[in-house]
């Protein structure tokens, strides 16, 4: 087995390190595996805790919080390994979680990255929001997962078990070939956090690589370790970054058509926030649009998509399927891309 670096990007999550590091150490004790924590200038005593209790864990000290995207970029440049496993600090790994992921990468040259099955830490029979059993997007750019569409998490009854191609792998736990990560430029630092992994995976597709999920590997994700779900800044990042994602990865003509369709849909979402007594979320949507307009003035980029890129995009509206047709499960939407 080649050298593997399990890298946790930490920012003020000492409590999660205390809870979940023992599982990681117990179930990752394999030859050529190194656990590394890259700390983003935490102020909660994370570094002192690690130095006192886990002296064998390598520490990378970043001078400030660069966010998920640039934080990982800077940390991974300092790490020599054939495979990176990016792991959130709020994840409980299980026995034999690592071997299926690395096995996929070692035995398949066309696979650049892969992910395990994510279950909820609190509702352990259910899929978890951040990745479930693999990520996809629809034709309008809305992300969803096998086992999770919008806020509906399915119970995991083995209905999606297997090893299969997906559109994007979650940044909560992503195994990726190190040389390919750097070859495509790593994460886009403009994203800061949220949906940067979708952008990375889309660029991997552009370069001819594949992304996979294997449910032979199972982990439990707490979720919301740094930002809770109902947070205006998180809403801002999700809306802004989703539009940046589409702008970067779609041809100009197709992007403009989708953007014009998205404006009224995002406006409806903003009004829904306001009616739901979430004024912060309401203003976050508009702030995201203003930020995206500034992005357009400075960073307009177009990549020519490959056939594989379109093959893995759901060519219907997931909003229409979910809210109007009442299709709450991945198995209901008739997503056949193969």
N, C-alpha and C positions, 0 to 999 in steps of 0.2 A: 504494500500500500504506500502511495506517495505521501509527501508531507501535507498535512491538513492543519489549517489555522482556524479555530473557532473564535470569532471576534465579536465581542459585545461592546457596542457603543453606549457608554453610560453618561447620563447627566442627571444627577440628583436622584438616583434610584437605589440608594443604599439598602432600603428595606427589601427591594426585590432581589438584590444580590444576596442578602442574608437568607432569604427564603429559597431561592432557586439554584444557587451555585452548588449546594451539596448534591442535587440530582444530576447536574451537568457533569460534575467530577466523577460521580459514581458510574454513570452510564456512558462516559466518553473516554474511559481509561484504555486506550488502544495504542499500539505502536505508531509513532510518527504523528500523533495528535497533540497539538499545543493549544491551550486556552489563553486567550489574550483579552484584556479589558482596555479599551481606549476611553479614557475619561475626558469629558468635555468641560474641564474646569469646574467640577462639582463643588458645591459649598455645603454639602450635608455630611461630610466625613467619609465619603465613599473610598477615597484613596487610602486614608489612614486605616480604615476597616480592612481593606484588601491586604495592605502591607502587614498588618498585625495577624491576620487570620489565614491568609492564602499567599504566603511568600513565593510559592512555586508558580503562581499565575503571573505572566508577564504583563507589565503596565506600560501603556503609551499615554503620555500626558499631553493633551492639547491645551493650547494657551487660552482658548475660549470655546464657547458653544457655537460651533459652526453649523449646527443642524445635522439631520440624518445624512443628507447627501454629501456635503463637503466634509463633514466629520469622518465619514467612512472613507472618502477619497484620500484624505490626508493620512489616516491611520493605515490603510492598506498599502500605501506607498512605502511604508516602513517595515512591511512584513514579507518575508521570503517563504513562499509556500506554493505548491501546485494547485491546491484547492482552498478557497475561502468558504467558510460557513458563517454567514451573517446571522446573528441571533439576538433577539431582543432580551433585555434583562428580566422581563416578566414572563418567561416561558419555563414550564416544567417539562423537561425531556423525559423519555421513557427508555426502557431497556431496548437495545437494538435500533435506536432511532437514527444513528449516524450511518451505519453500514449500507442500507439500501440507497441512500442519497449518493454516497461516494461511489458505490457500485455502478449506478446509472452513468455517472460522469466518466468513470474509468473505462467502461465497456462500450460507450457510444460516442464516437468522435463528433457526431452532428449535434449532440446535446450540449449546450453551453451552461445551462443552469437548471436546477430542479428544486422542488419543495416537498415537504411532508404533508400529511393530513393534519389540519388544525382543528382541535376540539376546544370547547369552552372550559376554562379552569373551574368556573362555578357550576355550570350545568354540563357535566362531563359526558353526557350522552348526546350532546348537541354540537353541531359545527360552530366554529368561531368566526366572527365577523371578518377579521383581517385577511382571510385567505381560504378558509374552509378546505375544500378539496380541489383547489386550483382556480385561477382567475381568468376572466374573459372580459370583453367589452362589446357593447352593441354598436350599431351603425352610427349612432349619435354620440358615441364616446362615453356612455355610462358604464362604469365597471360593475361587475357582479361575479359571483362565484358558484361553483358546483357545490350546492348545499347552503348557499346564502344569496338571496336576492333582496336588495335594499335592507330593511330591518328584520326580515324574516329568516331565522336560522332553523334549518331542518334538523330533526333528530337523525343521528347517524346510525342507521341500521344496516350498514354495509352496502347500501344501494349504489354507491359510487366507487366501490373498492376496485383497485386495479392500478396499472401503471399506464399513463396516457399523456398525450400532448395537450398543453394548455397555452393560453395566450400570454399570461403573466404569472410570475411566481411572487409570493409575498415577501416583502422586505423583513417581515418578522422572523422568518427563518428561510434563508435562501442559500443553497450550496451552488457555487459557481466556479468555473475554471479561472484561475488567477490571470493567466496570460490573455484570455479573451476579455475579461473584465477591463483590463488596461487597454487592450486593443481597440475597444469601442469607446474608450474615453471615460469609463466609470459612470458614476451618477452625474447628472446635470446639477451643479451647485445652485442654479437659480431656483430650483424647486424648494430648497431648504429642507422640507419634510412633506410627506404625503404625495403619493402617486409617482414619486421618482423611480420606484421599481418598475412601474408600468412603462415608463419612458425607456428605461434601460432595456427591458425585455423587448419592446418594440424595435429598438435599434439592433438588438441581437437578431430579430427576425429579418430586418433589412439586410443584415450581413450574412444571411443564409443559415443561421443556427436555429435550433429548436429548444423549447422549454418544456419541462415535464413535471408531473406530480406523481409520486408513488405513495400509495396509502399503506405500504408495508412499514412506513415510518409514521409514527403518531406522536404528536406533542400537544400540550395543553397551554393555551394562551390566556393570560389574565386580561390583557387589552387595556388601552387607555393609561398606560404606565406613565407617560409624560404629559399628554393632553387628554382630558376626558372627552367623550363623544360630543357632548353638548357644550362646545366652547367656540365662541365667535372667531377666534384666531384660527382654529382648526377648520371651521367652515370657510373662512377666507382662503386658506391655503388650498383646500380641496377644489373650490370653484376656480380660483386663479390657475392652479396647476393643471387642472383638467383641460382648460382652454389652451394653455401653453403646450400640453401634450399633443393635442390634435393639430395645432398650428405647426408644430415641428415635424410631425410624422405623416401628414396627409398631403397629397398634391394640392396646389393652390386652389384650383377650381372646386375640388371636392371639399376642401376645408371651408371655403367661404360659404358654400351651400349649407353645410352642417352648422356653421356658426350662426347664420341667420335663422335657422330652425331652433337653435338652442336659446336664443334671446328670450322669446316668449315663455319657454319652458322654465328657464331660470327665474324669470319674473314671477311666474306662478309659485315657484318654490319659495321665493322671498316673501310673497304675500302670505303664504301658508305659515311661515315663521312668525310674521307679525300677528296674524290672527291667533297663533298659538302662544302668544305672550312671550315671544323670544325676539325682542327688538334688536338685541346684539347680533343675532344671526341674520336678521333682515338687512341691517346695514353692512354686514360682512359680505353679502352677495354683491352689493353695489361697489364696495371697496375693491373686491376681487376684479370686477370689470374695469374699473379705473386703472388698477395695477396692470391688468392684461393689455390695455391700450398703450400704456407706457412701454410694455414689453415689445409690442408690435413695432414701435418706433425705433427700437434699438437692436432687436434680435431676430428679425424675420429669417427663418431658415426653412428649406424644403428638402425633404428626402424622397426619393422615388421608391415607393413600396414594392416589395416583391409579391409574387403570387401567394406565397405562404402567409404573408401578412393578412391579406384579405380572406384567405380560406379560414382563418381562425377567428374572424370577427363575425359576431351574430348579426345577420343581415336583416334584422327586424328591430323594432323599438321595444326595449325591455320595459320602458314606462307604460306603453300601450298594453303589453302583455300582462303586466303586474297590476296596474291600477284600474284598467278598463275591462280586461278579460278575467281578472282575478286569478291569474296563474302565479302561484306563490312558490312553487318548487321548480328546481332546475329541470327535473324530469318532465314537467308540464309544457315546457316551451318548445319542444321539438327541435333541439339544437343539434343538427347533424352536419358536421363540417368535413367529415372524412369521406 
